[in-house]
Amino acid sequence: QVQLVESGGGVVQAGGSLRLSCAVSGRSFSSYVMGWFRQAPGLEREFVAGISRSAFNINYADSVKGRFTISRDNAKNTVYLQMNSLLPEDTAAYYCAADRSLYTGIKTTEPGYDYWGQGTQVTVSS
């Protein structure tokens, strides 16, 4: 069973930064396309960023472009989300997800991902 464990969430003031990490168990991490999603209270889970197996392709939601950076370290089985210039509207539970399919693109919807972490809370105060 593949496990994804997020860390790095917390409370930060607007304009601050946080770095989320997601550690993935098993030997197949380099074969997964990885994504970050978030879900604020009362709202649907939304795509934040995705990264291809080799990190050649990266995709961001318009709301985080220029502020967030996704990266991965295949030797450490870990994907990261560096979040800068945080806004109160970035407050949400953040989830990492793994797509094990052979599709080479980056999917932006929940059904496209096979494995999910439990989430880490990010709260941005104004």
C-alpha positions as CSV (number, residue, x, y, z in Angstrom):
1,Q,0.0,0.0,0.0
2,V,1.4,3.3,-1.0
3,Q,1.4,6.0,1.7
4,L,1.7,9.7,1.3
5,V,2.5,11.8,4.3
6,E,2.4,15.6,4.2
7,S,4.2,17.9,6.5
8,G,5.1,21.6,6.8
9,G,1.7,23.2,7.4
10,G,1.1,25.8,10.0
11,V,-0.1,29.3,10.8
12,V,1.6,32.2,9.0
13,Q,0.9,35.9,8.5
14,A,-0.1,37.2,5.1
15,G,2.9,37.7,2.9
16,G,4.8,34.9,4.6
17,S,6.1,31.6,3.3
18,L,5.7,28.0,4.0
19,R,7.2,24.9,2.5
20,L,5.1,21.7,2.3
21,S,6.7,18.3,1.9
22,C,5.1,15.0,0.9
23,A,7.0,11.8,1.5
24,V,5.8,8.8,-0.5
25,S,6.5,5.2,0.5
26,G,7.6,2.4,-1.9
27,R,9.9,2.1,-4.8
28,S,7.7,3.6,-7.6
29,F,7.8,7.3,-6.7
30,S,9.7,8.3,-9.9
31,S,7.0,6.7,-12.0
32,Y,4.2,8.9,-10.5
33,V,3.0,12.2,-11.7
34,M,2.5,14.2,-8.5
35,G,0.0,16.8,-7.6
36,W,-1.0,19.2,-4.8
37,F,-4.6,20.0,-4.1
38,R,-6.3,22.1,-1.4
39,Q,-9.7,22.3,0.2
40,A,-11.0,25.3,2.1
41,P,-14.0,24.8,4.4
42,G,-17.3,24.6,2.5
43,L,-15.5,24.5,-0.9
44,E,-14.6,21.7,-3.2
45,R,-11.0,20.4,-3.4
46,E,-9.1,22.2,-6.1
47,F,-5.9,21.6,-8.0
48,V,-2.9,23.7,-7.0
49,A,0.1,22.4,-8.8
50,G,1.4,19.3,-10.6
51,I,4.7,17.9,-11.7
52,S,5.7,15.2,-14.2
53,R,7.8,12.2,-13.4
54,S,11.1,13.9,-14.5
55,A,10.0,17.4,-13.4
56,F,10.1,18.5,-17.1
57,N,6.5,19.5,-17.1
58,I,4.9,21.6,-14.4
59,N,1.4,23.1,-14.1
60,Y,-0.1,25.6,-11.7
61,A,-3.5,26.9,-11.0
62,D,-3.8,30.5,-12.0
63,S,-4.5,31.6,-8.4
64,V,-1.0,30.5,-7.3
65,K,1.2,31.2,-10.4
66,G,4.2,33.3,-9.5
67,R,3.8,32.6,-5.8
68,F,4.0,28.8,-5.4
69,T,6.7,26.4,-6.7
70,I,6.4,22.7,-7.0
71,S,9.4,20.5,-7.1
72,R,10.4,16.9,-6.5
73,D,13.4,14.8,-5.4
74,N,13.1,11.3,-6.8
75,A,16.0,10.1,-4.7
76,K,14.2,11.1,-1.6
77,N,10.7,10.0,-2.7
78,T,9.5,13.5,-1.9
79,V,7.5,16.3,-3.5
80,Y,7.5,19.8,-2.3
81,L,5.4,22.9,-2.5
82,Q,7.1,26.2,-1.7
83,M,4.5,28.8,-1.0
84,N,5.5,32.5,-1.0
85,S,3.5,35.7,-0.7
86,L,0.7,33.8,1.1
87,L,-2.7,35.3,1.1
88,P,-5.6,34.7,3.5
89,E,-7.5,33.0,0.7
90,D,-4.7,30.4,0.6
91,T,-6.0,29.0,3.9
92,A,-7.0,25.4,3.4
93,A,-6.0,21.8,4.0
94,Y,-3.4,20.9,1.5
95,Y,-3.2,17.4,0.0
96,C,-0.6,15.7,-2.1
97,A,-1.6,13.0,-4.6
98,A,0.0,10.5,-6.9
99,D,-1.1,9.5,-10.4
100,R,0.2,6.0,-11.3
101,S,-1.2,5.9,-14.8
102,L,0.8,5.9,-18.0
103,Y,-0.6,9.3,-19.0
104,T,2.3,11.7,-19.5
105,G,0.3,14.9,-18.9
106,I,-0.6,16.5,-15.6
107,K,-4.2,15.9,-14.5
108,T,-6.0,18.7,-12.7
109,T,-9.0,16.8,-11.2
110,E,-9.3,14.5,-8.2
111,P,-10.4,11.4,-10.1
112,G,-7.1,11.4,-12.0
113,Y,-5.1,10.6,-8.9
114,D,-4.8,7.2,-7.3
115,Y,-3.2,7.8,-3.9
116,W,-3.7,10.6,-1.5
117,G,-2.2,11.9,1.7
118,Q,-4.2,12.9,4.8
119,G,-3.5,16.6,4.4
120,T,-1.8,19.3,6.2
121,Q,-3.5,22.5,7.4
122,V,-2.3,25.9,6.2
123,T,-3.7,29.0,7.9
124,V,-2.9,32.5,6.7
125,S,-3.8,35.3,9.0
126,S,-4.5,38.8,7.7
